[in-house]
Amino acid sequence: MSRLEEIGEKEAVRRILAQIAETESSSIVGPGDDAAAVDLGVIYLVASTDLIAQKTHFLPGMTHKQMGWTVAAVNLSDVAAMGAKPIGVLVSMGLPRDLEFEHLDEIIDGVMECCESVGTELLGGDTKETPEIVLAGTGIGTVPKRGILLRKGASPGDLLAVTGSLGLAAAGYHSLIKGLGNRRSEKALLEPKPRIKEGMALSSSGCVTSCMDISDGLAASVHALSEASRVGFEVDYGAIPVEKDVVEIAKQANAKPEDLVLHFGGDYHLLFTFKPEGLNMLRSRLGNTFMVIGKAKPGGENTLTRGGKSAPLDKRGYEHFR
């Protein structure tokens, strides 16, 4: 029998999806995308769930309020990736019996503040006793049928873009671990922003062909879009927006900047493809907040161009159980 540490999270999910595929489903979009979608007539209801746990997700110095913010953010990010308007978030909490109530109060404050930041609310949840803090959320939203964004749909010639700079969350991790004190990057890591506004703008543009959020790293996300759409991508490293803090912190932490940008994750920006003729439309809706970083091509090979040289794009990214 295979152990999870041997096969990793992605292979485990692949096997689960194969098992689910053997049964009939009433959902329009089932497991395998950022969220599921159910037909409600003129709109789709989208729903996604994600959890964070003390031993695997909570970093040194992370406050209880940031724990609450994060569980709301990672679920709302999946709603954003579908182009949906959020209805709200449900949060179930596994809590140790010796947890001070003030800390629970701070967790709830974090959830509510994140929800309010994107115009939605905490709808309810559940509490149970557990040995460590475990927070499981469910994000719910609605999207017009013509506006739903999926991981599949890209075609050769489509442009590949991101909604903002990458690597800052990774830089925040190194800043925390190494004690570098870069508060801005640390906040990017501990208080990720769900890109609801951007997702809704992409949805209503009519020119976006595929989309997902970047939770496990840019490289892994590019490969995920590639597999879903059955196309390859040419990624221009020089076009990826990277802030000076990322390069500086990488140097201080004795890390490679490209690893922070490509393989760490945690930025929760949206990675999307669109028809080239839609560029001006997207600029009018998003301004200069997004950057074109590549294009789709026939076949399934993903490449990274840097300094005039092209090489296969390493698939590495964050993966549980590894």
C-alpha positions in Angstrom: 0.0 0.0 0.0 1.2 3.5 -0.8 1.8 6.0 2.0 1.0 9.7 1.5 4.6 10.7 2.1 5.5 8.5 -0.8 3.0 9.7 -3.4 2.5 13.3 -2.3 -0.6 15.5 -2.2 -1.0 15.9 -6.0 -1.0 12.2 -6.8 -3.3 11.6 -3.8 -5.8 14.2 -5.2 -5.5 12.6 -8.7 -6.5 9.2 -7.3 -9.4 10.7 -5.4 -10.6 12.5 -8.6 -10.5 9.3 -10.5 -12.6 7.6 -7.8 -15.1 10.5 -7.9 -15.3 10.4 -11.7 -16.8 7.0 -11.5 -20.0 8.4 -10.0 -22.7 10.7 -11.4 -22.7 14.3 -10.3 -25.2 17.1 -10.4 -22.5 19.8 -10.4 -21.5 21.7 -13.5 -17.9 21.9 -12.3 -16.8 19.2 -10.0 -13.6 18.4 -8.1 -10.4 19.4 -9.8 -10.9 23.1 -10.3 -10.5 25.9 -7.7 -14.1 25.5 -6.7 -17.2 23.5 -7.6 -20.1 25.0 -9.5 -23.8 24.1 -9.2 -26.5 25.3 -11.7 -29.0 27.6 -10.1 -30.8 28.7 -13.3 -29.4 32.0 -14.5 -26.3 31.8 -12.3 -23.8 29.3 -10.9 -23.3 28.8 -7.2 -19.6 28.2 -6.6 -18.2 26.6 -3.4 -14.8 25.7 -2.2 -13.2 24.4 1.0 -9.7 24.7 2.4 -8.2 24.2 5.9 -5.2 25.3 7.8 -3.7 23.5 10.8 -1.3 24.6 13.6 1.6 22.3 12.9 1.7 22.7 9.1 0.5 26.3 8.5 1.1 28.5 11.5 4.5 30.3 11.4 6.5 31.8 14.3 5.0 35.1 15.3 1.7 34.5 13.6 -1.2 35.9 15.6 -4.5 34.3 16.2 -6.1 37.1 14.3 -3.9 36.3 11.3 -4.9 32.6 11.6 -8.5 33.7 11.2 -7.7 36.1 8.3 -5.8 33.3 6.5 -8.5 30.7 6.6 -11.0 33.2 5.2 -8.5 34.4 2.6 -7.6 31.1 1.1 -11.2 30.1 0.6 -12.2 33.5 -0.8 -9.2 33.2 -3.2 -10.8 30.1 -4.7 -14.0 32.0 -5.2 -12.1 34.8 -6.9 -10.4 32.3 -9.2 -13.8 31.4 -10.5 -14.7 35.0 -11.2 -17.5 34.9 -8.6 -19.0 37.5 -6.2 -18.7 36.1 -2.7 -21.8 35.4 -0.6 -19.8 34.5 2.5 -17.6 32.1 4.4 -18.3 29.3 6.8 -15.6 28.3 9.3 -15.4 25.2 11.4 -12.8 25.3 14.2 -11.0 22.5 15.9 -9.8 24.0 19.2 -7.7 22.8 22.2 -9.6 22.9 25.5 -6.9 25.0 27.1 -7.1 27.7 24.4 -7.9 31.1 26.0 -11.3 32.5 24.8 -9.5 35.8 23.9 -7.5 34.0 21.3 -10.7 32.5 19.8 -12.2 36.0 19.8 -9.1 37.1 17.8 -9.5 34.3 15.3 -13.1 35.4 14.6 -12.0 39.0 14.3 -9.5 37.9 11.7 -12.1 36.0 9.7 -14.5 38.9 9.8 -12.0 41.5 8.8 -10.9 39.5 5.8 -14.5 39.0 4.8 -15.3 42.7 5.2 -12.2 43.7 3.1 -13.8 42.1 0.0 -17.5 43.0 0.8 -18.7 39.7 2.3 -19.4 38.1 5.7 -18.9 35.2 8.0 -22.0 33.1 7.7 -21.5 30.6 10.5 -19.6 27.5 11.3 -18.9 24.9 14.0 -16.5 24.3 17.0 -15.1 21.0 18.2 -12.3 19.9 20.6 -9.0 19.0 18.9 -5.4 18.6 20.1 -4.3 21.6 18.0 -5.9 24.5 16.3 -7.5 23.4 13.0 -9.5 25.9 10.9 -11.6 24.6 8.0 -13.4 27.2 5.8 -15.9 27.1 3.0 -16.2 30.0 0.5 -19.4 30.5 -1.3 -20.2 32.8 -4.2 -22.2 33.3 -7.4 -21.2 34.0 -11.0 -23.1 34.6 -14.2 -23.0 31.5 -16.4 -21.1 33.2 -19.2 -18.6 34.6 -16.8 -17.4 31.5 -14.9 -13.6 31.1 -15.0 -12.1 27.6 -15.2 -8.6 26.1 -15.3 -9.4 24.7 -18.8 -10.1 26.8 -21.8 -6.8 28.3 -22.9 -5.9 28.0 -26.6 -2.6 28.4 -28.5 -2.0 32.1 -29.0 -3.7 33.2 -25.8 -1.6 35.5 -23.5 -0.6 34.4 -20.0 -0.8 37.0 -17.2 -0.7 37.5 -13.5 -2.6 40.1 -11.4 0.4 41.4 -9.5 4.0 40.9 -8.3 5.2 37.5 -7.2 7.6 36.2 -4.5 6.7 38.6 -1.7 5.1 35.9 0.5 8.1 33.7 0.0 10.3 36.7 1.0 8.1 37.1 4.1 8.8 33.5 5.0 12.5 33.9 4.8 12.3 37.2 6.7 10.4 35.5 9.5 12.6 32.4 9.7 15.9 34.4 9.5 14.7 37.3 11.7 15.2 39.9 8.9 12.3 42.1 10.1 10.9 43.0 6.7 7.3 43.7 7.9 5.8 44.3 4.5 6.8 40.9 3.2 5.9 39.2 6.4 2.4 40.8 6.2 2.1 39.5 2.6 2.7 36.0 3.9 0.6 36.1 7.0 -2.3 38.2 5.6 -2.8 37.1 2.0 -5.3 39.1 0.0 -8.1 37.3 -2.0 -8.3 38.9 -5.4 -12.1 39.2 -5.5 -12.2 42.5 -7.4 -9.8 41.3 -10.0 -11.6 38.0 -10.4 -14.9 39.7 -11.0 -13.3 42.1 -13.5 -11.8 39.2 -15.4 -15.1 37.4 -15.4 -17.1 40.3 -16.8 -14.5 41.1 -19.5 -15.6 38.3 -21.8 -12.0 37.7 -23.1 -10.5 35.5 -20.3 -10.1 31.9 -21.3 -8.8 30.2 -18.1 -7.8 31.2 -14.6 -6.6 29.9 -11.2 -5.1 31.3 -8.1 -1.4 31.0 -7.3 -1.3 29.2 -4.0 1.5 26.6 -4.5 3.9 28.6 -6.7 3.8 30.1 -10.2 5.5 27.1 -11.9 3.1 24.6 -10.4 0.2 26.8 -11.4 1.4 27.1 -15.0 1.6 23.4 -15.2 -1.9 23.0 -13.7 -3.4 25.3 -16.4 -1.4 23.5 -19.0 -2.7 20.1 -18.0 -6.3 21.4 -17.7 -6.3 23.2 -21.1 -4.0 20.8 -22.9 -1.7 23.5 -24.1 1.9 24.4 -23.4 3.2 27.8 -22.1 6.2 29.9 -22.9 7.0 32.0 -19.8 9.2 35.0 -20.0 11.0 35.3 -16.6 12.0 38.9 -17.3 8.3 39.8 -17.6 7.3 38.5 -14.2 6.7 41.4 -11.8 9.1 41.1 -8.9 9.6 43.7 -6.2 13.0 44.8 -5.0 12.3 43.4 -1.5 12.2 39.9 -2.9 15.6 40.1 -4.5 17.1 41.8 -1.4 15.7 39.3 1.0 16.7 36.3 -1.2 20.3 37.7 -1.0 20.2 38.1 2.8 18.7 34.6 3.2 21.2 33.0 0.8 18.3 31.9 -1.5 17.8 32.1 -5.2 15.3 34.9 -6.2 13.8 32.6 -8.9 12.9 30.0 -6.3 11.0 32.6 -4.3 9.2 33.8 -7.5 8.5 30.4 -9.2 8.3 27.7 -6.6 7.2 28.9 -3.2 3.6 30.2 -3.5 1.4 32.0 -1.0 1.0 35.2 -3.1 -2.6 34.3 -4.1 -2.6 36.4 -7.2 -4.6 35.1 -10.2 -2.9 33.5 -13.1 -5.0 33.7 -16.2 -5.1 33.5 -20.0 -6.9 35.8 -22.4 -7.4 36.5 -26.1 -4.8 39.1 -27.3 -7.5 41.3 -28.7 -8.8 41.7 -25.1 -5.7 43.5 -23.8 -7.1 47.0 -24.0 -10.4 45.8 -22.4 -8.5 44.4 -19.5 -6.3 47.4 -19.1 -9.4 49.6 -18.9 -10.8 47.3 -16.1 -7.6 46.5 -14.2 -5.3 49.3 -15.1 -1.6 48.4 -15.0 -2.0 46.0 -12.0 -1.6 42.9 -14.2 1.4 41.8 -16.3 1.6 39.6 -19.4 4.3 37.0 -18.7 3.9 34.6 -21.6 1.7 32.9 -24.1 0.1 29.6 -24.8 1.4 27.3 -27.5 0.4 23.9 -29.0 1.5 20.8 -27.2 2.0 20.2 -23.5 5.5 21.5 -22.9 6.1 24.4 -20.6 9.2 26.4 -21.0 10.9 29.3 -19.2 12.9 31.9 -21.2 15.6 33.8 -19.4 18.5 35.8 -20.8 17.6 34.7 -24.3 17.8 31.0 -23.4 14.8 28.7 -23.1 14.6 25.6 -20.9 11.8 23.3 -19.5 9.9 25.0 -16.7 10.6 23.1 -13.5 7.3 21.9 -12.0 8.4 22.2 -8.4 6.0 23.9 -6.0 4.7 23.6 -2.5 3.2 20.1 -1.8 1.8 18.6 1.3 3.0 15.2 2.6 6.4 15.6 0.9 
